[in-house]
Amino acid sequence: AQVWIADERGQRAASRLIVDRGRCASLAWSPDGKRIAFVDDDTRIQIIELATGRITTADNDGSNIGRGNMGITWSPDSKWLAYAKYFPNQLHRIVVWSLESGRAIPLTDAMADASSPVWDKNGHHIYFLASTNVGLGSGWANTSANLANPSYGAYVLLLRAGEATPFPLKSDEEATAPPAKLDTSAVVVRIDTAGVERRILALPIPVRRYTDLFAGPSGTVFIAERVENAPGLTLHKFTVTDAKVDVFVRGVQRVSLAADGKKMLYQSGDVWSVVGTDAPPTPGKGTVRVALRMQLDRMAEWQQMFDEAWHYEKDFFYDPNM
């Protein structure tokens, strides 16, 4: 596989970054524009430094299950990567990798299956999903996994020690001071690893069949839920200040948010829409007309398919010397 960088308007020639590194999945561009992270076909997280072309291996998932499923995502200050890593007990943990030290640090409990980490834009929190009843569903090769129906809860991890809970207890006796506002004037991510397991809080929402999280503007996160007998996914919006969750849109197949979290592109059926994330979209709002045509050279297409099939055999064969 190859990684190329192109002008989004197509006005400049594309430049090639790497060649023959196997498959490159889950490409993630750092917010400062200096690096791209991806997962190769050996489930290694690789970091490309754009100015020099230097490639660094950050971590290894340790299982081919991680291809395309690690959910690598950069912190707002481009100094950390967060991802879900597969461990020997067949459960995932949320891990952060430091650009400064090169260390990979697990943050979540080894006995829960955690996934889909996203950073709050304020740089103080990580949201993620976790299940304690994944059970037989953790084994991908077991037919019994087909019957597993695990549920997931949504959680927030406070990265700094001593930081006030975003969900203070309410008293009916006297008014309490609101939690101190976070300083977000200059986002600098600091992770205090000591006692981090005691700073994981469940979002005050029901445990359900959640599948993915998406970071919205600071203090908000979007939660995708698979509802039985309903088409697509139901997308919920959770707001930390109100500790409240509301349905944002139903019947969604794909979702992508802008870097600042203020705009959303989503697919519902055959319709694509671009909407603001401040309020649920009205039907028909933001519809994007898609009329794409592709000219195919069938002989060239067949040659590409033939070559790619053998390339896959080489990339995924158990013996790397093939």
C-alpha positions as CSV (number, residue, x, y, z in Angstrom):
1,A,0.0,0.0,0.0
2,Q,1.0,3.6,-0.4
3,V,0.2,6.8,1.5
4,W,-0.2,10.0,-0.5
5,I,-1.0,13.6,0.4
6,A,-3.1,15.7,-2.0
7,D,-4.5,19.2,-2.0
8,E,-8.2,19.0,-1.1
9,R,-9.0,21.2,-4.2
10,G,-6.9,19.1,-6.6
11,Q,-4.9,22.1,-7.6
12,R,-1.4,20.7,-6.7
13,A,0.2,17.4,-7.6
14,A,-0.1,14.7,-4.9
15,S,3.0,13.6,-3.1
16,R,3.8,10.1,-2.0
17,L,4.9,9.5,1.6
18,I,5.6,5.7,1.9
19,V,5.6,2.7,-0.4
20,D,5.3,-1.0,0.4
21,R,4.4,-0.9,4.1
22,G,1.6,-3.4,3.7
23,R,-1.9,-2.2,4.3
24,C,-2.4,1.2,6.0
25,A,-5.6,1.4,8.0
26,S,-7.1,4.0,10.2
27,L,-5.1,7.0,9.1
28,A,-5.2,9.8,11.7
29,W,-3.7,13.3,11.0
30,S,-2.4,15.1,14.1
31,P,-4.2,18.5,14.8
32,D,-1.0,20.4,14.3
33,G,-0.6,18.9,10.8
34,K,2.9,17.5,11.5
35,R,2.3,13.8,11.7
36,I,0.0,11.0,10.5
37,A,-0.6,7.8,12.5
38,F,-1.8,4.6,10.9
39,V,-2.1,0.9,11.6
40,D,-0.2,-1.5,9.3
41,D,-1.1,-5.1,8.4
42,D,1.0,-6.3,11.3
43,T,-1.3,-4.2,13.6
44,R,1.6,-1.9,14.5
45,I,0.8,1.8,15.1
46,Q,3.1,3.7,12.9
47,I,3.8,7.5,13.0
48,I,4.9,9.4,9.9
49,E,6.7,12.7,10.5
50,L,5.7,14.7,7.4
51,A,8.7,17.1,7.4
52,T,11.3,14.3,7.3
53,G,9.4,11.2,6.2
54,R,10.7,9.4,9.3
55,I,8.5,6.5,10.5
56,T,8.3,5.5,14.2
57,T,6.5,2.4,15.6
58,A,4.5,3.5,18.6
59,D,2.9,0.2,19.7
60,N,1.7,-3.2,18.5
61,D,-1.8,-4.5,19.0
62,G,-0.6,-8.1,19.3
63,S,-3.6,-9.5,17.4
64,N,-4.8,-9.4,13.8
65,I,-8.2,-8.5,15.2
66,G,-6.9,-5.0,15.6
67,R,-6.7,-4.3,11.9
68,G,-8.8,-1.2,11.4
69,N,-10.4,-1.5,14.9
70,M,-8.0,0.2,17.2
71,G,-9.6,3.7,16.9
72,I,-6.4,5.6,17.0
73,T,-7.0,9.3,17.8
74,W,-4.7,12.3,18.5
75,S,-5.0,14.5,21.6
76,P,-6.0,18.2,20.9
77,D,-2.4,19.3,21.5
78,S,-0.9,16.5,19.2
79,K,1.2,15.1,22.0
80,W,-0.6,11.9,22.7
81,L,-2.4,9.0,20.9
82,A,-5.3,7.1,22.4
83,Y,-6.4,3.7,21.1
84,A,-8.0,0.4,22.1
85,K,-5.4,-2.3,22.4
86,Y,-6.1,-6.1,22.5
87,F,-4.6,-7.9,25.5
88,P,-3.8,-11.6,26.2
89,N,-7.1,-12.1,28.0
90,Q,-8.9,-11.2,24.8
91,L,-10.2,-7.9,26.1
92,H,-9.3,-4.4,25.0
93,R,-8.0,-1.6,27.2
94,I,-7.7,2.1,26.4
95,V,-4.0,2.9,26.0
96,V,-2.3,6.3,25.5
97,W,1.1,6.7,23.8
98,S,3.3,9.8,24.6
99,L,5.0,11.5,21.7
100,E,7.5,13.0,24.1
101,S,8.5,9.8,26.0
102,G,7.6,7.1,23.5
103,R,5.8,5.2,26.3
104,A,2.5,3.4,25.9
105,I,0.4,3.5,29.1
106,P,-2.8,1.5,29.7
107,L,-5.5,3.5,31.4
108,T,-8.5,1.2,31.9
109,D,-9.2,-1.9,33.9
110,A,-7.9,-5.2,32.5
111,M,-11.2,-7.0,33.3
112,A,-13.4,-4.7,31.1
113,D,-13.6,-4.6,27.3
114,A,-13.0,-0.9,26.4
115,S,-13.2,0.7,23.0
116,S,-13.7,3.9,21.0
117,P,-11.7,6.5,22.9
118,V,-12.2,10.1,22.0
119,W,-10.7,13.2,23.5
120,D,-12.7,16.1,24.7
121,K,-11.7,19.3,23.0
122,N,-10.8,20.8,26.3
123,G,-7.9,18.3,26.7
124,H,-8.9,17.3,30.2
125,H,-11.1,14.2,29.5
126,I,-11.2,11.0,27.4
127,Y,-14.5,9.4,26.7
128,F,-14.8,5.7,25.9
129,L,-17.1,2.7,25.9
130,A,-16.6,-0.4,28.1
131,S,-18.4,-3.7,28.7
132,T,-18.2,-6.1,31.6
133,N,-20.4,-8.7,30.1
134,V,-18.7,-9.2,26.7
135,G,-18.2,-12.8,27.7
136,L,-18.1,-15.2,24.8
137,G,-18.2,-12.3,22.4
138,S,-14.4,-11.8,23.0
139,G,-13.4,-14.8,20.9
140,W,-13.6,-14.1,17.2
141,A,-13.0,-17.7,16.2
142,N,-15.7,-19.3,18.5
143,T,-19.1,-20.0,17.0
144,S,-20.5,-19.2,20.5
145,A,-19.5,-15.6,19.9
146,N,-22.3,-15.4,17.4
147,L,-24.8,-15.6,20.2
148,A,-23.1,-13.0,22.4
149,N,-25.0,-9.7,22.8
150,P,-22.8,-7.5,25.1
151,S,-23.9,-4.2,26.3
152,Y,-21.6,-1.2,26.8
153,G,-21.6,1.8,29.1
154,A,-20.2,5.2,28.3
155,Y,-17.5,6.6,30.6
156,V,-15.3,9.7,31.0
157,L,-11.8,9.6,32.3
158,L,-10.4,12.7,34.2
159,L,-6.8,13.0,33.0
160,R,-5.6,15.3,35.8
161,A,-5.4,14.4,39.5
162,G,-7.4,16.6,41.8
163,E,-9.7,17.8,39.1
164,A,-13.3,18.2,40.2
165,T,-15.9,15.7,39.0
166,P,-18.0,17.0,36.1
167,F,-21.1,15.5,37.8
168,P,-21.2,16.9,41.4
169,L,-23.8,15.5,43.8
170,K,-26.8,17.7,44.3
171,S,-28.0,18.6,47.8
172,D,-31.6,19.5,48.7
173,E,-30.4,21.3,51.8
174,E,-28.4,24.2,50.5
175,A,-26.9,25.5,47.3
176,T,-23.5,24.2,46.4
177,A,-20.9,26.0,44.4
178,P,-20.7,24.9,40.8
179,P,-17.5,23.0,39.7
180,A,-14.7,25.2,38.7
181,K,-14.5,25.9,35.0
182,L,-11.6,24.2,33.1
183,D,-8.9,26.5,31.6
184,T,-9.1,25.8,27.9
185,S,-7.4,29.0,26.7
186,A,-4.4,27.0,25.6
187,V,-5.0,23.2,25.4
188,V,-2.2,21.3,27.0
189,V,-2.9,17.6,27.7
190,R,-1.4,16.3,31.0
191,I,-2.1,12.8,32.1
192,D,-1.5,11.9,35.8
193,T,-1.2,8.1,35.7
194,A,-1.1,7.6,39.5
195,G,-4.6,6.6,40.6
196,V,-6.1,7.0,37.1
197,E,-8.4,4.1,37.7
198,R,-10.2,6.1,40.4
199,R,-10.9,8.9,38.0
200,I,-13.1,6.9,35.6
201,L,-16.7,8.0,35.9
202,A,-19.8,6.4,34.2
203,L,-21.8,8.9,32.2
204,P,-25.3,9.0,33.8
205,I,-27.0,7.2,30.9
206,P,-28.4,3.7,30.6
207,V,-26.1,0.8,29.6
208,R,-27.1,-0.2,26.0
209,R,-25.7,-1.6,22.8
210,Y,-23.5,1.4,22.1
211,T,-21.0,0.9,19.2
212,D,-19.0,4.1,18.8
213,L,-18.2,7.6,20.1
214,F,-17.6,10.8,18.3
215,A,-16.1,14.0,19.8
216,G,-18.3,17.1,19.5
217,P,-17.4,20.6,20.7
218,S,-15.9,20.9,24.1
219,G,-18.0,19.3,26.7
220,T,-20.1,17.1,24.3
221,V,-19.8,13.6,22.9
222,F,-22.0,11.8,20.4
223,I,-22.8,8.2,21.2
224,A,-23.9,5.7,18.5
225,E,-26.4,3.0,19.5
226,R,-27.5,-0.1,17.7
227,V,-31.3,-0.4,18.4
228,E,-32.9,-3.8,17.8
229,N,-35.2,-3.9,14.7
230,A,-34.3,-0.4,13.8
231,P,-32.4,0.6,10.6
232,G,-28.9,2.0,11.0
233,L,-27.7,3.5,14.3
234,T,-29.3,6.0,16.6
235,L,-27.0,8.9,17.4
236,H,-27.3,10.5,20.9
237,K,-25.7,13.7,22.0
238,F,-24.4,13.9,25.6
239,T,-23.7,17.3,27.2
240,V,-21.4,17.2,30.3
241,T,-22.6,20.5,31.8
242,D,-26.3,19.3,31.9
243,A,-25.4,15.6,32.4
244,K,-28.1,15.1,29.8
245,V,-28.4,12.9,26.7
246,D,-30.8,13.5,23.8
247,V,-31.4,11.7,20.5
248,F,-29.7,13.7,17.7
249,V,-30.6,11.7,14.6
250,R,-31.8,8.1,13.8
251,G,-31.1,5.7,11.0
252,V,-27.5,6.6,10.5
253,Q,-25.0,4.5,8.6
254,R,-21.8,6.6,8.7
255,V,-20.7,9.6,10.7
256,S,-17.8,12.0,10.5
257,L,-17.3,15.2,12.5
258,A,-15.2,18.3,11.6
259,A,-12.0,18.9,13.6
260,D,-13.7,21.4,15.9
261,G,-16.8,19.2,16.3
262,K,-19.2,21.9,15.1
263,K,-20.2,20.3,11.8
264,M,-21.2,16.7,11.1
265,L,-21.4,14.7,7.9
266,Y,-23.7,11.7,8.1
267,Q,-25.3,9.1,5.8
268,S,-28.9,8.0,6.3
269,G,-30.0,5.5,3.7
270,D,-28.8,6.8,0.4
271,V,-28.8,10.5,1.6
272,W,-25.7,12.4,2.8
273,S,-26.2,15.5,4.9
274,V,-23.9,18.2,6.5
275,V,-25.4,19.8,9.6
276,G,-24.4,21.7,12.7
277,T,-24.0,19.9,15.9
278,D,-25.6,22.5,18.1
279,A,-29.1,21.1,17.6
280,P,-30.7,18.0,16.1
281,P,-31.1,18.4,12.3
282,T,-34.6,19.0,10.7
283,P,-35.6,16.5,8.0
284,G,-34.0,17.5,4.6
285,K,-31.7,20.0,6.2
286,G,-28.1,20.1,4.9
287,T,-28.7,17.4,2.2
288,V,-25.7,17.0,-0.1
289,R,-26.4,16.1,-3.7
290,V,-24.1,13.2,-4.7
291,A,-23.8,12.6,-8.4
292,L,-20.6,10.7,-9.1
293,R,-19.6,8.9,-12.2
294,M,-16.6,6.7,-12.8
295,Q,-15.1,5.7,-16.1
296,L,-13.8,2.1,-15.8
297,D,-11.2,0.3,-17.9
298,R,-12.3,-3.3,-17.4
299,M,-9.0,-4.8,-18.5
300,A,-7.0,-2.5,-16.3
301,E,-9.4,-3.2,-13.4
302,W,-9.0,-7.0,-13.8
303,Q,-5.2,-6.7,-13.8
304,Q,-5.4,-4.6,-10.6
305,M,-7.7,-7.1,-9.0
306,F,-5.3,-10.0,-9.9
307,D,-2.2,-8.2,-8.5
308,E,-4.0,-7.1,-5.4
309,A,-5.2,-10.6,-4.6
310,W,-1.7,-11.9,-4.6
311,H,-0.5,-8.8,-2.6
312,Y,-3.0,-9.7,0.1
313,E,-1.8,-13.2,0.2
314,K,1.7,-11.9,0.8
315,D,0.7,-9.3,3.4
316,F,-1.4,-11.6,5.5
317,F,0.5,-14.9,5.2
318,Y,1.6,-16.3,8.6
319,D,5.2,-16.4,7.5
320,P,6.5,-12.8,7.0
321,N,9.3,-14.1,4.7
322,M,6.9,-15.1,2.0
